[in-house]
Every structure is written in C-alpha cells, then in structure tokens.
Amino acid sequence: MRCAMLKTCYTFLLIVFAGLQLHGQEQDATAAGKELASKSLKLFPNPATNVLNVIGLSNTEHAHIMVTDGYGNLVLEHQWGIRNNALSLPVAHLQEGVHMITIRSEKETAQLKFHKQ
C-alpha cells in the first residue's frame, strides 16, 4: 500500500516502543511514554556536530541522560538538571553516525534518535 503523503508514513514509521525517533534539521514530535503523550519536543540541530539541543522537556533537578550508538552500545551516561525546559548536550566527542538519546526523570521519559556528523 502506498502512502498518500510520504511525510505521514515517515512520521508513523518513526514511532517505536514507548519512545520516538527523529530525523531532519528540526522536528516537532509527539512523544509517547510517561506523561509525554500531549507534549511537543524539538531536537536540533539534526545532524549535530558539537551540541545537541532538546527543548520542551519538564524542568527537573535530576535527569538521567543516556546516549547509545547505532549498535546499542552506551557511549554517554550522565545526570543533569533540566532548566528552562531545555537540555544542551555536548556531542563533539561522539563518533559519526546514528545515536539514540534517552532522557529519564521522575516527570517524564523520552527517547529520540539523532545523527552525529
């Protein structure tokens, strides 16, 4: 079956498990998971070279941030506070390729895919 609108099919294919995956320069995404069903997140720039920004998160003192590579290997793990509903993650040291960022706090869980250039 062919999709009438490629963007609609593409968006549908990006949603996996209780998280979401993103591709492109800047994207709005409706996150699945704990308390994120009605929340819009933005991940940019994508692809990233030095810093990856995620906005639309809930402020919290302690968020568990994990980044895995395309093979599922953990390449970064850290505890950060989220302020101003945003997170800026340094990614310059990561190898090029597809990565997954998971952000967990007592308020929410989000999983986003990004490309490191």
C-alpha positions in Angstrom: 0.0 0.0 0.0 1.4 3.4 -1.0 1.0 6.3 1.3 -0.8 9.4 0.1 1.6 11.6 1.9 5.2 10.5 2.4 5.6 12.7 5.5 2.7 11.0 7.2 4.1 7.5 6.6 7.5 8.6 7.6 6.2 10.0 10.9 4.3 6.8 11.5 7.4 4.7 11.0 9.4 6.8 13.4 7.4 5.9 16.5 8.8 2.8 18.3 8.1 1.2 21.6 7.3 3.9 24.3 9.7 6.4 22.7 10.2 8.2 19.5 12.8 8.7 16.9 13.6 11.8 14.9 15.4 12.7 11.7 15.8 16.1 9.9 17.0 19.6 10.8 14.4 20.5 13.4 11.3 18.5 14.1 8.2 18.6 16.3 7.4 15.3 17.8 4.6 14.0 20.0 6.4 11.8 22.5 5.0 8.5 23.7 5.8 7.4 27.2 5.2 8.6 30.7 3.2 11.8 30.7 4.5 12.9 27.3 1.5 12.0 25.2 0.4 15.6 24.8 3.9 17.2 24.9 5.8 18.5 21.9 9.6 18.1 21.9 12.1 19.6 19.5 15.5 18.1 18.8 18.0 20.3 16.9 20.3 20.5 15.0 20.0 17.2 13.4 22.5 16.2 12.2 24.5 17.6 15.2 28.3 18.3 15.2 29.1 19.9 18.6 25.9 20.4 20.7 22.5 18.7 20.6 19.6 20.7 21.9 16.3 19.2 23.2 13.5 21.7 24.1 10.1 21.1 25.5 11.2 19.0 28.5 9.9 19.4 32.1 12.2 21.1 34.5 13.8 18.8 37.0 16.9 18.7 39.2 17.9 15.2 38.2 17.5 13.7 34.8 19.3 10.6 33.7 20.7 11.1 30.2 21.9 8.1 28.2 23.3 8.1 24.7 23.8 4.9 22.7 25.3 4.4 19.3 23.7 2.7 16.4 24.6 -0.7 17.8 23.1 -0.1 21.2 26.4 0.5 23.0 26.3 3.0 25.8 28.6 5.9 24.8 27.5 8.6 27.3 25.7 8.5 30.6 25.2 11.4 33.0 22.9 13.0 35.5 21.9 16.6 34.5 19.3 19.1 35.7 16.9 20.4 33.1 16.3 24.1 33.3 14.2 26.4 31.1 12.6 23.3 29.7 15.7 22.6 27.7 18.8 20.4 27.6 22.0 21.1 25.7 24.2 18.0 25.3 27.8 18.2 24.1 28.3 15.6 21.3 31.5 16.7 19.7 33.4 13.7 21.1 30.9 11.1 19.7 31.7 9.2 16.6 29.8 10.0 13.4 26.6 8.0 12.9 23.1 7.4 14.3 22.7 7.7 18.1 19.8 7.4 20.5 19.3 9.7 23.4 17.2 8.6 26.4 16.1 11.2 28.9 14.5 9.9 32.1 13.3 11.9 35.1 10.6 11.5 37.8 8.3 13.5 35.5 8.9 12.0 32.0 10.8 9.7 29.8 11.7 10.5 26.2 13.8 8.6 23.6 15.0 10.4 20.5 17.2 9.4 17.6 19.7 11.8 16.1 22.6 11.8 13.7 26.1 12.9 14.7 28.0 14.4 11.8 
